Amino acid sequence: LKRSILEELRSDFAFHGKNLRNPGFWVLAAHRVGCWASSGRGAFGAAGRALDGVLRTGTKAVLQSSIDPNATLGEGLHLIHGVIRISGGTVIGRRVGIMHDVTIGPDGERPGEPVIGDDVFIGPGAKILGPVTIGDNATVAANSVVLTDVPPRCIAIGVPAKVLRYTGKMGRAGAIEPPAVPSPSASDTDNTP
Amino acid sequence: VLPKLPIAELAADFERHGRSPANLGFWLLALYRYGRWVRELPRPVSRVGSLVYGAFLTAEEFVLASMVDRSTRIGKEPTFVEGRGIRIAPGAVIGDRVRIMAGVTIGYSSRPGNPKIGDDVVIGERARVLGPVKVGDRARIEPNSLVISDVPEDATVAGVPARVVRSAPQMERSP
């Protein structure tokens, strides 16, 4: 079921706080318009592909972001400040929040690309690399490098990331609480696979 | 009484940022000083001046990927070593003579509250200081760290999440 381009843009705009000064919205809008324009046929298709190239180059050069046209993005994706790299083959679920400086893509060794579930939050500077699966409602902490699977409702933190269970209770409206910083003595929360 | 133009501060900032207009960190700080100055002016002038400030702030976010809001409390003589990718949340409080490198985020986590950074702190490239944490005076935060708990005075912290790797300043340890 394909939604029309305008409907997509309207929903992206709403998810980005109806604020045109949010670079995250423009990164996503350029990707949507580029994909739509380059899917045309004949002369329209050629013009559309040229427009697609201009939009992608502009996004890369100015906003320092790129979303591959072959990436699968779910509904309600929220790029909180832009500045992200998402490779082709990546699958992203619904209502995912991604902060700035995030890279999602292959790790250059193992074949395959990340699959990210629904309601995942990815903190600033996180890298998710290789054929890994991030479960629903999981959180990736800032500056973490995720190279293994993360089960649902868990937190991945560290370089390389370790998986922690929630130690606190869930906040209001499903808000995600950060883990208590694991001290060397409190290794019982440590659930490294 | 009109607020004084922050010319002396700007001259000192320019000096501290290597006397080079190519240093983007200086421009970040100049916009911050302009924004604070213009908001103290009488009403109609400050409205127009704030529009100009807002336009430049948006340009800063789109082009440099930086965001240093004028309502952030920053102490005396801050240094932004290279101004790219510096994001500081409006509620954060930053002490005197702090050095902030490129790509640093000082912001929110899902815990309510804002970071408080002490005096003479050095924050390395792409470090993230998130949530209601206190960073003590003279602390050093190594590059790419994630600070989500308090940092004691004089400590050096590193890692994701950050831990203390050295508790005394380096100078005293190596005679």
Interface residues (C-beta under 8 A of the other chain):
Chain A: R21 P23 W26 V62 L63 Q64 H81 G82 V83 H100 D101 G123 P124 G125 A141 A142 N143 S144 I157 G158 V159 G171 A175 I176 E177 P178 V181 P182
Chain B: T58 E61 F62 V63 A65 M67 G85 R87 G103 T105 G107 S109 S110 R111 R126 A127 R128 L130 G131 N144 S145 L146 I148 S149 G159 V160 P161
